[in-house]
Amino acid sequence: MAYTPILRALIFTIYRSGFLPITAMAEDNALENRLSKIEKYIENCKYGIHDISRIEVSGNGLPRFNMPFELGIFFGAKRFGNKAQREKNALIFDTERFRYQQFISDLNGVDIKAHSNQPATAIRKVSEWLGTASKRTTIPGYKIIVDEYSTFEKGLPLIAEKIGFDVSDIPFNTYCLIVEEAIKGNLSR
């Protein structure tokens, strides 16, 4: 999947910054539809990262608009929700800073960040945003996280092999557990 490098960098950064990543990919319950999961997560999360860059045209010639749709739900929760919902804070990504104006011009005037499909850039933007949004002083500088992530990524193929996966197909929840253990220092022993 072309988005895997950015997603993995985001997951690592979120954990390393002291937060827990929440995504519909983490839950595999056939009795709950995806939209219900997303609504539940949006309701319960103060912070949201929405990457609207993944709108490429699929095999049927149509773009996928899941992320802009989910961002709209997040906006709606902030605008029309209770006091807790009105405290929502989001980081919106696209590959290029103003590219979104070509397909979702209603976001004009919103501060969208560009990650340029570069994990290090995404790490920087997320860590700086989480520090500002949460006012936590315990979030390390982005250079530290980039260096730690680079080291982690170099060791990931061996870790994946040891637990019976190819590095390119580690299930989402397994990847999260590996990241947690790496940050705790349990994988270097």
C-alpha positions in Angstrom: 0.0 0.0 0.0 1.5 3.4 -1.1 0.3 5.1 2.1 2.0 2.6 4.5 5.2 4.7 5.0 3.2 7.8 6.1 0.8 5.8 8.2 3.6 4.0 10.0 5.4 7.2 10.7 2.2 8.7 12.1 1.5 5.8 14.4 5.1 5.8 15.7 4.9 9.6 16.3 1.6 9.4 18.1 2.8 6.7 20.5 6.2 8.5 21.0 4.3 11.7 21.8 2.4 9.9 24.6 -0.9 9.4 22.8 -2.8 6.4 21.5 -3.7 6.1 17.8 -7.3 5.3 17.2 -8.5 4.1 13.9 -11.2 1.8 12.5 -8.4 -0.5 11.3 -7.8 -1.5 14.9 -11.1 -3.2 15.3 -12.2 -6.2 13.3 -15.8 -6.8 14.2 -18.0 -7.9 11.3 -21.1 -7.0 13.4 -20.3 -3.3 13.4 -20.1 -1.4 10.2 -17.2 0.9 9.4 -19.1 4.1 9.6 -20.4 3.3 13.1 -16.9 2.6 14.3 -15.7 5.9 12.8 -18.5 7.8 14.4 -17.7 6.2 17.8 -14.1 7.1 17.5 -14.8 10.7 16.5 -17.2 11.1 19.3 -14.6 9.9 21.8 -11.4 11.6 20.5 -10.4 15.2 21.2 -7.7 15.1 18.6 -8.0 14.0 15.0 -5.5 13.6 12.1 -7.1 13.7 8.7 -5.1 13.0 5.6 -7.1 14.0 2.6 -4.3 13.2 0.2 -5.6 9.7 -0.5 -8.2 10.6 -3.2 -6.5 8.8 -6.0 -8.7 7.4 -8.8 -9.4 3.7 -8.2 -9.8 1.0 -10.8 -13.3 2.0 -11.6 -12.2 5.6 -12.5 -13.7 7.2 -9.4 -11.8 8.8 -6.5 -12.1 7.6 -2.9 -13.5 10.3 -0.7 -13.5 8.5 2.7 -11.1 10.8 4.4 -12.8 14.1 3.4 -16.1 12.5 4.5 -14.6 11.6 7.9 -13.2 15.0 8.2 -16.6 16.4 7.6 -18.0 14.3 10.5 -15.2 15.7 12.7 -16.1 19.2 11.7 -19.8 18.5 12.4 -19.0 17.1 15.8 -17.0 20.2 16.7 -19.7 22.6 15.4 -22.8 20.9 16.6 -21.7 18.8 19.5 -21.7 19.3 23.2 -19.0 21.2 25.1 -16.5 18.3 24.9 -17.1 18.0 21.2 -16.5 21.7 20.7 -13.0 21.3 22.1 -11.9 19.1 19.2 -8.7 19.9 17.5 -7.6 18.5 14.1 -4.5 18.3 11.9 -5.4 18.1 8.3 -2.8 16.8 5.8 -2.5 16.8 2.1 0.5 16.0 -0.1 0.8 19.6 -1.2 -0.3 22.6 0.9 -3.0 24.0 -1.5 -3.8 21.0 -3.7 -7.0 20.4 -1.8 -8.5 23.6 -3.3 -8.9 21.6 -6.5 -11.3 19.0 -5.0 -12.6 20.5 -1.7 -12.6 24.2 -2.0 -14.9 24.6 1.1 -11.7 24.1 3.1 -10.3 27.4 1.9 -9.0 29.4 4.9 -8.3 26.2 6.9 -4.7 25.6 7.8 -3.8 22.4 6.0 -0.3 21.0 6.3 1.6 19.3 3.6 3.6 16.1 4.2 4.9 15.8 0.7 4.6 12.0 1.1 7.7 12.2 3.3 7.5 10.3 6.7 10.0 12.7 8.3 7.9 15.7 7.3 4.7 14.0 8.7 6.6 13.2 11.9 7.6 16.9 12.3 4.1 18.2 11.6 2.4 15.7 14.0 4.8 16.2 16.9 4.6 20.0 16.6 0.8 19.9 16.3 0.4 17.5 19.3 2.7 19.7 21.4 0.8 22.9 20.6 -2.7 21.3 20.8 -2.1 19.4 24.0 0.3 21.9 25.6 2.3 18.9 26.8 5.9 19.7 27.4 6.9 16.0 27.4 6.7 15.6 23.7 10.3 15.2 22.3 11.4 17.4 19.5 10.7 16.1 16.0 14.4 15.5 15.3 14.5 13.0 18.2 11.4 11.2 16.9 12.7 11.1 13.3 16.0 9.6 14.5 14.2 7.0 16.7 11.8 6.2 13.9 14.6 5.7 11.4 16.3 3.3 13.8 13.1 1.5 14.4 12.4 1.2 10.7 15.8 -0.3 10.1 15.2 -3.0 12.7 11.6 -3.7 11.7 12.3 -6.3 9.0 14.1 -8.6 11.5 11.3 -8.1 14.1 8.7 -8.9 11.5 10.6 -12.0 10.5 10.9 -13.2 14.1 7.2 -13.0 14.6 6.3 -14.6 11.3 5.4 -11.7 9.0 6.8 -10.0 6.0 7.6 -6.4 6.8 5.2 -5.2 4.1 2.2 -7.1 5.6 2.3 -6.6 9.3 -1.3 -6.4 10.6 -2.2 -2.9 12.0 -2.7 -4.0 15.6 0.5 -6.1 15.5 2.4 -3.1 14.1 1.0 -1.0 17.0 2.2 -3.5 19.6 5.6 -3.6 18.0 5.8 0.2 18.2 4.7 0.2 21.8 7.3 -2.4 22.8 10.1 -0.6 20.8 9.3 2.7 22.5 9.4 1.0 25.9 12.8 -0.4 25.0 11.6 -4.0 25.2 12.8 -4.9 21.7 16.4 -3.9 22.1 17.0 -6.5 24.9 
